Amino acid sequence: MFPYRVSPYLHIVENRLIPNVVQYGASHLLTGEVVELSERLRTLFSKLEVAKTLWLSEEDLNSQIAEDCRLRLLIEKEFLIPFHLDPLAPFVSGYVVRPVQNPALAYRAEDGRTFLVRTSMAQHEFSPAINALPTVIEESMSPIAARIFLQSDGTRTLAEIYELLDAGSSPNILEDKSFREALDFLTEHSRQLIKFAPRRENLEDPYQPFNIVPRNLYHSARWNAERNDSSQQTIKDFHIEGIEDASWEFDVIEPTINHALRFPSEPLGGLDYGSRFCLSTMKPEIFPSLSELNRIKILEVGGGTGTFARSFLEQASQLRASILKDASLSYHIMELSPALMENQRKLLAEGRHDVTHFQQDATEFNLPGHEFDLIISNEVIADFPVAAVRRAETEGQDGKWEGEGALYIEKYDLPVEDAPASFMVNAGAFQFLERAWQHLAPGGTLILTEYGGEHAYPALSFHLNHEEYSIHFGHVSACARKIGFNCRLLTLKDFLQVDTEVLMLNGKEEHILCLNHAFGKFREQSPYALISKKEFYERFQKILGQIDLVGFTFSPLRTGFHFGPNLSDFMALVMNKPY
């Protein structure tokens, strides 16, 4: 029998993003490893808080209970450790890193002291109420803690850092009280400023355990309108009443690809998103009727803050003498949200763009007398309603489907050979395609972009403040073909020709929040947007040199750890209506 105890570096985290569900995990503060906690495991840890010791034989470790509790894994990952083992001892030879996903920064003040700028890593609240961003904490670090933090770039082990710093009088790192206190400060669960990697491999991968910061996940504010007879009505209500501030919605709540790339950006060849979208659209293989038109009538469905329309129109004006052959443009926006429509009008008025607005639900829109040559729905259709489908359980009904979504399978010949026993279909997207067909001129083009996949069934995005489902583009394409469209499915990366190898600033909203706290001392701010390494240094090089700022990192756009959603999750469906 061997005695084990719970490592003091074990910390319990919980996830409350899924309605009416609480998920628990055990995280290791030094490695970032997380093990999901079953009810049995939680009971075991609760008992160990009292008993302190768990006696295990080899026979115990081979038992079914041990397998159910994943005891070997817990020992392997240092969650359970031999009773007399110093919990830090296994990590002395580990490489010390600053977790990429931690937004904390350190800077040098004029008096030479090192200050930390951070937010709490104890928890993260999604969908915060307006002006309720996480609190930025600025605190000084002891000289030892500061030197450890600054040396934690993954090139040295803890033992090597200790030797380099000559931190204390003791030759034994485990017996140096001041060094241990500095480590406790750095690894405390609300800071998680350093972690340990077993090897100098994949150190720049933001999704390696040592680069993550496990913490409690909550919703701060969600749309709580009472559910009516259908999810469609609830979604309508959210867009009419739930969006209060356009900038807050897309800076903090639900950043889009367009919003993240609303400024000229290196991955788009120096263009912004709307401009690049315009160039990608005004091609004969995408918009075949373009060369025949003297006047191009465009409808954008869901206009966001208005930046897409502004950039699209400005780029189109530059193409009039060449690609557009002096054709005039008539631009229209269909928008359900009053707050977003107001923002669009203000923004477009500044550029003197003449745009007509319609306030309608896109899944039911009806514009008598209007026929468009080009309809664009960019990052919108995930907001449309879904319908549930389940496999029939009645005897003799093998292969049959039930539920409100079942009718769409038969109507549009949706492929369901790989379907699970129950799933959702993008019913609102199908309804929108029917309406778009009725309002599209012969030879016209409809372009949809959204996150999802060709074969992946719709999945609920739990982190948002409203219901939203990913798109099954295989189903949407099948629906479009059944209606009569000719279809072409591309990744959004390929449609826009994005250079995903460009190094971009790592991090989400919290990273920009901490940067802006540091930059604010110099009256500089970074917008909530994607920014490349080149652009970052061009803009902030002087400040960085003055305060020796440390903690920000960069990785290729393709890694996906940056402001806004992951580009690789998005697709573009191009549909042409035959003459």
WONORRA-V169217 format. One record per residue. RES is the residue in one letter. SS is DSSP state (hx for helix, st for strand, lp for the rest). PHI is phi in degrees with one decimal (999 if undefined). BURIAL is b if it has 16 or more other ideal C-beta (glycine too) atoms within 10 Angstrom, else e. Layout:
res	ss	phi	burial
RES	SS	PHI	BURIAL
RES	SS	PHI	BURIAL
This chain:
res	ss	phi	burial
M	lp	999	e
F	st	-124.5	e
P	st	-84.9	e
Y	st	-125.5	b
R	st	-141.5	b
V	st	-77.9	b
S	lp	-63.4	b
P	lp	-66.8	e
Y	lp	-90.2	b
L	st	-79.7	b
H	st	-137.6	b
I	st	-87.4	e
V	st	-122.3	b
E	st	-134.0	e
N	st	-119.7	b
R	lp	-116.3	e
L	lp	-76.8	b
I	lp	-81.9	e
P	lp	-54.9	e
N	lp	64.2	e
V	lp	-132.8	e
V	lp	-121.8	e
Q	st	-105.3	e
Y	st	-115.0	b
G	st	-143.6	b
A	st	-101.6	b
S	st	-110.8	b
H	st	-101.3	b
L	lp	-66.1	b
L	lp	-95.0	b
T	lp	-115.0	b
G	lp	81.8	b
E	lp	-64.2	b
V	st	-129.4	b
V	st	-118.9	b
E	st	-64.5	e
L	lp	-99.7	b
S	lp	-75.4	e
E	hx	-60.7	e
R	hx	-66.5	e
L	hx	-66.7	b
R	hx	-61.8	e
T	hx	-63.5	e
L	hx	-61.4	b
F	hx	-65.9	b
S	hx	-63.8	e
K	hx	-66.5	e
L	hx	-70.1	b
E	hx	-62.6	e
V	hx	-93.8	e
A	hx	-75.1	e
K	lp	72.6	e
T	lp	-126.6	e
L	st	-120.5	b
W	st	-91.7	e
L	st	-133.1	b
S	lp	-103.7	e
E	hx	-61.1	e
E	hx	-63.9	e
D	hx	-60.1	e
L	hx	-68.4	e
N	lp	-94.3	e
S	lp	-78.5	e
Q	hx	-67.3	e
I	hx	-62.4	e
A	hx	-62.7	b
E	hx	-65.7	e
D	hx	-62.9	e
C	hx	-89.5	b
R	lp	55.0	b
L	hx	-65.0	b
R	hx	-62.7	e
L	hx	-64.3	e
L	hx	-63.1	b
I	hx	-73.7	b
E	hx	-60.1	e
K	lp	-90.0	b
E	lp	69.5	b
F	lp	-77.8	b
L	st	-108.2	b
I	st	-129.0	b
P	st	-52.1	e
F	lp	-54.8	e
H	lp	-96.8	e
L	lp	-80.7	e
D	lp	-66.9	e
P	lp	-62.5	b
L	lp	-85.6	b
A	hx	-53.5	e
P	hx	-66.0	b
F	hx	-108.0	b
V	lp	-61.2	b
S	lp	-94.7	e
G	lp	-81.8	b
Y	st	-82.3	b
V	st	-93.1	b
V	st	-129.1	b
R	lp	-92.9	b
P	lp	-57.5	b
V	lp	-58.3	b
Q	lp	-81.0	b
N	lp	-89.1	b
P	lp	-78.9	b
A	lp	-61.5	b
L	st	-127.9	b
A	st	-128.1	b
Y	st	-137.5	b
R	st	-97.9	b
A	lp	-80.4	e
E	lp	-61.9	e
D	lp	-85.5	e
G	lp	93.0	e
R	lp	-72.4	e
T	st	-101.9	b
F	st	-112.2	b
L	st	-104.4	b
V	st	-118.6	b
R	st	-154.0	b
T	lp	-116.7	b
S	lp	-70.6	b
M	lp	-94.6	b
A	lp	-71.8	e
Q	st	-156.7	b
H	st	-133.3	b
E	st	-107.9	e
F	st	-81.0	b
S	lp	52.5	b
P	lp	-65.6	b
A	lp	-64.0	e
I	lp	-55.7	e
N	lp	63.8	e
A	lp	-116.8	e
L	lp	-66.7	b
P	lp	-56.7	b
T	lp	-70.9	e
V	lp	-87.9	b
I	st	-105.5	e
E	st	-116.9	e
E	st	-144.2	e
S	st	-81.6	e
M	lp	-110.9	b
S	lp	-63.3	e
P	hx	-54.2	e
I	hx	-68.0	b
A	hx	-60.1	b
A	hx	-63.1	b
R	hx	-69.4	b
I	hx	-62.9	b
F	hx	-59.2	b
L	hx	-68.3	b
Q	hx	-86.1	b
S	lp	-86.7	b
D	st	-107.5	e
G	st	86.0	b
T	st	-94.7	e
R	st	-131.6	b
T	st	-81.3	b
L	hx	-61.8	b
A	hx	-63.6	e
E	hx	-68.2	e
I	hx	-64.3	b
Y	hx	-60.1	b
E	hx	-66.2	e
L	hx	-66.6	e
L	hx	-81.7	e
D	lp	49.9	e
A	lp	-65.5	b
G	lp	-149.6	b
S	lp	-82.5	e
S	lp	-85.0	e
P	lp	-75.4	e
N	lp	-102.8	e
I	hx	-58.4	b
L	hx	-74.0	e
E	hx	-104.8	e
D	lp	-86.6	b
K	hx	-62.6	e
S	hx	-65.8	e
F	hx	-67.5	b
R	hx	-63.6	b
E	hx	-64.4	e
A	hx	-64.9	b
L	hx	-64.4	b
D	hx	-61.2	e
F	hx	-60.9	b
L	hx	-73.7	b
T	hx	-100.7	b
E	lp	-51.9	e
H	lp	-62.2	b
S	lp	-84.2	e
R	lp	-109.2	b
Q	lp	48.6	b
L	lp	-81.5	b
I	lp	-135.8	b
K	st	-143.3	b
F	st	-120.6	b
A	st	-103.4	b
P	lp	-70.7	e
R	lp	-143.0	e
R	lp	-86.7	e
E	lp	-131.2	e
N	lp	54.0	e
L	lp	-65.9	b
E	lp	-91.6	e
D	lp	-74.7	e
P	lp	-68.3	b
Y	lp	-106.8	e
Q	lp	-69.3	b
P	hx	-51.2	b
F	hx	-71.7	b
N	hx	-103.8	b
I	lp	-105.6	b
V	lp	-130.3	b
P	lp	-58.5	b
R	lp	-157.8	b
N	st	-69.0	b
L	st	-117.9	b
Y	st	-135.1	e
H	st	-101.2	b
S	lp	-83.4	e
A	lp	-144.9	e
R	lp	-127.0	b
W	lp	-69.9	b
N	lp	-111.4	e
A	lp	-61.0	b
E	lp	-64.1	e
R	lp	-67.6	e
N	lp	-91.2	e
D	lp	-70.9	e
S	lp	-144.8	e
S	hx	-65.1	b
Q	hx	-61.6	b
Q	hx	-67.0	e
T	hx	-63.9	b
I	hx	-64.8	b
K	hx	-59.4	b
D	hx	-59.9	b
F	hx	-60.7	b
H	hx	-71.1	b
I	hx	-81.0	e
E	hx	-115.1	e
G	hx	-84.4	b
I	lp	-93.2	b
E	lp	-98.8	e
D	lp	-139.2	e
A	hx	-63.2	b
S	hx	-63.7	e
W	hx	-62.8	b
E	hx	-58.7	b
F	hx	-97.6	b
D	hx	-75.3	b
V	hx	-120.7	b
I	hx	-75.6	b
E	lp	-143.3	b
P	lp	-60.7	b
T	lp	-111.2	b
I	hx	-61.3	b
N	hx	-59.5	b
H	hx	-66.9	b
A	hx	-65.8	b
L	lp	-114.5	b
R	lp	-76.5	b
F	lp	-107.4	b
P	lp	-52.4	e
S	st	-138.9	b
E	hx	-58.9	b
P	hx	-61.9	b
L	hx	-101.6	b
G	lp	67.8	e
G	lp	88.5	e
L	st	-101.3	b
D	lp	-94.0	b
Y	hx	-61.8	b
G	hx	-62.2	b
S	hx	-66.4	b
R	hx	-64.2	b
F	hx	-61.7	b
C	hx	-61.0	b
L	hx	-62.1	b
S	hx	-69.7	b
T	hx	-83.1	b
M	lp	-80.6	b
K	lp	-128.9	e
P	lp	-60.9	e
E	lp	-74.1	e
I	lp	-100.4	b
F	lp	-126.7	b
P	lp	-63.4	b
S	lp	-85.4	b
L	hx	-54.3	b
S	hx	-68.6	e
E	hx	-96.3	e
L	lp	-98.9	b
N	lp	-92.4	e
R	st	-140.3	e
I	st	-104.7	b
K	st	-101.2	b
I	st	-117.0	b
L	st	-121.4	b
E	st	-100.2	b
V	st	-101.5	b
G	lp	81.2	b
G	lp	-93.7	b
G	lp	55.8	b
T	lp	-84.8	b
G	lp	104.9	b
T	hx	-67.6	b
F	hx	-62.6	b
A	hx	-60.7	b
R	hx	-58.3	b
S	hx	-68.6	b
F	hx	-61.3	b
L	hx	-68.0	b
E	hx	-65.7	e
Q	hx	-70.0	b
A	hx	-62.8	b
S	hx	-63.5	e
Q	hx	-76.6	e
L	hx	-97.1	e
R	lp	-59.1	e
A	lp	-77.6	e
S	lp	-113.2	e
I	lp	-64.0	b
L	lp	-82.4	b
K	lp	51.9	e
D	lp	64.6	e
A	lp	-68.4	b
S	st	-86.8	e
L	st	-116.0	b
S	st	-122.3	e
Y	st	-109.5	b
H	st	-132.3	b
I	st	-125.5	b
M	st	-101.1	b
E	lp	-140.5	b
L	lp	-94.3	b
S	lp	-83.0	b
P	hx	-61.1	e
A	hx	-64.8	b
L	hx	-69.9	b
M	hx	-62.7	b
E	hx	-62.3	e
N	hx	-64.9	b
Q	hx	-60.4	b
R	hx	-63.1	b
K	hx	-64.1	e
L	hx	-65.1	b
L	hx	-73.7	b
A	hx	-66.6	e
E	hx	-61.9	e
G	lp	-96.0	e
R	lp	56.0	e
H	lp	-90.5	b
D	lp	-88.4	e
V	st	-127.5	b
T	st	-99.1	e
H	st	-109.4	e
F	st	-127.7	b
Q	lp	-101.6	e
Q	lp	-147.3	e
D	lp	-80.6	b
A	lp	-64.2	b
T	lp	-77.2	b
E	lp	-132.1	e
F	lp	-64.1	b
N	lp	-146.5	e
L	lp	-124.6	e
P	lp	-55.6	e
G	lp	86.3	e
H	lp	-105.6	e
E	lp	-134.4	e
F	st	-109.2	b
D	st	-87.9	b
L	st	-143.3	b
I	st	-120.2	b
I	st	-121.8	b
S	st	-123.8	b
N	st	-101.9	b
E	lp	55.5	b
V	lp	-126.6	b
I	hx	-68.7	b
A	hx	-66.6	b
D	hx	-80.0	b
F	lp	-75.7	b
P	lp	-64.8	b
V	lp	-118.7	b
A	st	-133.0	b
A	st	-83.9	e
V	st	-133.1	b
R	st	-143.2	e
R	st	-70.0	b
A	lp	-63.5	e
E	lp	-102.8	e
T	lp	-69.1	e
E	lp	-59.3	e
G	lp	85.9	e
Q	lp	-108.7	e
D	lp	-56.4	e
G	lp	84.1	e
K	lp	-94.1	e
W	st	-121.4	b
E	st	-124.9	e
G	lp	104.9	b
E	lp	-65.2	e
G	lp	-89.2	b
A	hx	-62.8	b
L	hx	-62.4	e
Y	hx	-70.3	b
I	hx	-61.5	b
E	hx	-73.8	e
K	hx	-62.4	e
Y	hx	-112.8	b
D	lp	53.2	e
L	lp	-70.0	b
P	lp	-71.3	e
V	lp	-131.8	b
E	lp	-60.8	e
D	lp	-101.1	e
A	lp	-73.1	b
P	lp	-73.4	e
A	lp	-65.1	e
S	st	-143.8	e
F	st	-164.0	b
M	st	-109.4	b
V	st	-121.2	b
N	lp	-80.7	b
A	hx	-58.5	b
G	hx	-63.6	b
A	hx	-65.0	b
F	hx	-62.7	b
Q	hx	-62.6	b
F	hx	-64.0	b
L	hx	-60.7	b
E	hx	-61.9	e
R	hx	-69.6	b
A	hx	-64.3	b
W	hx	-58.6	b
Q	hx	-68.3	e
H	hx	-108.3	b
L	st	-102.6	b
A	st	-68.4	b
P	st	-54.5	e
G	st	87.1	b
G	st	-76.8	b
T	st	-125.5	b
L	st	-120.0	b
I	st	-122.4	b
L	st	-115.6	b
T	st	-127.1	b
E	st	-173.9	b
Y	st	-87.1	b
G	st	152.8	b
G	st	-153.5	b
E	lp	-71.9	e
H	lp	-125.1	e
A	lp	-82.6	e
Y	lp	-75.5	b
P	lp	-53.6	b
A	lp	-124.0	b
L	st	-74.1	e
S	lp	-88.5	e
F	lp	-75.4	b
H	lp	-83.1	e
L	lp	-87.4	b
N	lp	-89.6	b
H	lp	-152.2	b
E	lp	-72.6	b
E	lp	-155.1	b
Y	st	-122.4	b
S	lp	-65.8	b
I	st	-106.0	b
H	st	-88.2	b
F	hx	-69.0	b
G	hx	-63.6	b
H	hx	-68.8	b
V	hx	-64.4	b
S	hx	-64.9	b
A	hx	-62.1	b
C	hx	-60.5	b
A	hx	-61.4	b
R	hx	-65.2	e
K	hx	-64.4	e
I	hx	-66.8	b
G	lp	135.1	e
F	st	-73.5	b
N	st	-90.7	e
C	st	-120.5	b
R	st	-142.7	e
L	st	-106.0	b
L	st	-130.3	b
T	st	-74.1	b
L	hx	-63.8	b
K	hx	-57.1	b
D	hx	-72.5	e
F	hx	-61.1	b
L	hx	-90.9	b
Q	lp	56.0	e
V	lp	-86.4	b
D	lp	-86.8	b
T	lp	-86.5	e
E	lp	-90.3	e
V	lp	-64.1	b
L	st	-74.0	b
M	st	-119.4	b
L	st	-62.1	b
N	lp	-72.7	b
G	lp	116.4	b
K	lp	-104.6	b
E	hx	-60.2	b
E	hx	-63.0	b
H	hx	-64.4	b
I	hx	-68.1	b
L	hx	-59.8	b
C	hx	-68.4	b
L	hx	-60.0	b
N	hx	-66.8	b
H	hx	-64.2	b
A	hx	-70.2	b
F	hx	-71.0	b
G	hx	-60.6	e
K	hx	-65.5	e
F	hx	-113.7	e
R	lp	58.2	e
E	lp	-119.3	e
Q	lp	-144.4	e
S	lp	-102.1	b
P	lp	-70.4	e
Y	lp	-75.9	b
A	lp	-163.6	b
L	lp	-71.2	b
I	lp	-143.5	b
S	st	-79.6	b
K	hx	-60.6	b
K	hx	-61.1	e
E	hx	-65.6	b
F	hx	-61.9	b
Y	hx	-71.3	e
E	hx	-61.6	e
R	hx	-88.1	e
F	hx	-118.8	b
Q	hx	-53.2	e
K	hx	-62.3	e
I	hx	-65.1	b
L	hx	-57.4	b
G	hx	-70.7	e
Q	hx	-70.4	e
I	hx	-116.1	b
D	lp	50.8	e
L	lp	-67.1	b
V	st	-132.0	b
G	lp	129.4	b
F	lp	-85.4	b
T	lp	-140.8	b
F	st	-135.9	b
S	st	-152.8	b
P	st	-57.5	b
L	hx	-52.7	b
R	hx	-63.1	b
T	hx	-68.9	b
G	lp	86.2	b
F	lp	-99.6	b
H	lp	-153.6	b
F	lp	-61.7	b
G	lp	88.2	b
P	lp	-73.0	b
N	lp	-83.0	e
L	hx	-56.5	b
S	hx	-67.4	e
D	hx	-84.3	b
F	st	-107.4	b
M	st	-129.4	b
A	st	-127.2	b
L	st	-108.8	b
V	st	-102.8	b
M	st	-124.2	b
N	st	-115.8	b
K	st	-90.8	b
P	lp	-60.9	e
Y	lp	-69.4	e
